[in-house]
């Protein structure tokens, strides 16, 4: 039985066209989901995309790109400190600390770049806003 002999009323002539349309749609969907989206979801890894971080203990300043942040998070070099919700999620009082590449402690927070060229912690250990010195 061939594809053209599916029905006697003539609708069997459209079956090969329908199969071709479905096949093309599946190939397009596969490309979009697996090939194209892999590059689109990649985090930025350029110097311009890097964010400064400062160590509270030794003052070490370094920069992390979004791709490095993602990698460090997966490696356990980023941790949450402070309050968590009952379900395990972070509440607004928790803060994320990054492991210092120099001293190895989880004492690094985002840095605030000052007009004088220095970088200070965005937030102090006692949750006060970081301030640039004159």
N, C-alpha and C positions, 0 to 999 in steps of 0.2 A: 504494500500500500504506500503510495507516494504522498508527499505533502499536499499535492494538488487534488488528491482524491478524498479529502476529508469530508466534504459535504457535497451533496448533489445540487444544492441551490446556487452554487457559484461563490460562496463565501470562502472556500478553501484557497482561492487565488491570493487572498490577503495574508494568509498565514506566514509565508516566508518573509514578507515585509514586516509583519509584527515581530517575528523572531529576530530579525536584523536590528530593528529599533531597540528591542530589549537588550540585545547583546551590546550594542553601542552605548546604551545608557549604563550598563554594568561596568564596561571598561572605563567610561568617564568617571563614574563614582569611585572605582578603585583607584584611579589616578589621583583624584581629588583628596581622598581620605588618607592614602598611604604614602604617596610620593610627594605631592605638593605640600601637604600640611606639616610634614616633618621639618622642612626648611622654614615655614612660616612660624612655627612654634619655638624656634631656637631663640634663646635669650641673646641680647646684645653682648658682645665681648670686645668692645673697642675702648681705647683710653678715654674718649669723650663721654662714654656712658658710665664711667666709674664714679663711685660715691666714696667720699673720704670717711675713714674711721679712726678713732683715737682711743688709745689704751689709758684707762684711768690710773693704772699703777705706774707705768714707766713713760707715759706720754708719747709712745711710738705712734706715728701717723702712717697710714697706708690706705690704699684705694682698692675697692672691689667692684668689678663689673657685675651686671646682673647674672651673667653666665657663671662667674666665679662664686657669687652668692648662692646660686642654685647648687653648684657642686659642693661648696662648703657645708650647706645645709644637709645634703645627703650624706656627707662624711661625718656628721655630728660635730662640726666646728661652730655651730650656731645653736644656742639654747635659750629657752624662755626662763626668765626669773621673775618671781612675784606671783600674783594671784591668778588662779585659773578657775574657770567655771566648773560647775558640778559635772558636766558632761566631758570635761577634759579640754575644752577650748579656752583660749586666752581671753581675759577681760581687759578693759582699757587701762588697768593699773599695772599690767605685766609689761616687761620690757625684754627685748631681744638682745642678747649679748653674744659677741663674736669672740672666738679664741684669738688671742694676740699671737701673731707669727713670731714675735721676739721673745716674750716671756712664757708663752704657752697657757696663760690663765684666761678664763672667760671674763675679761674686764674691758672689752672694747665696745664702744657705742658709736653711732653716727657722729661724724664731725661737722662742725660749722666752720666754713672758710671765712676768715675775717678779712677786712680791707687791707690790714697791715701785712697780709701774707701768711699769718699763722693760722693754724687749725685748732680749735678747741672742741671739747665734747659738747654735743648738742644738748645733753642733759647731764647734770652732775649726779653723783652717787645718791644724794638726798633728794632726787627728783626736781631739782631747780633747773631752770633754763640756763643753758650755757651763755656766757657773755664774752664778747670780744673786748680785749683791753685796749685802751687808747694808745 
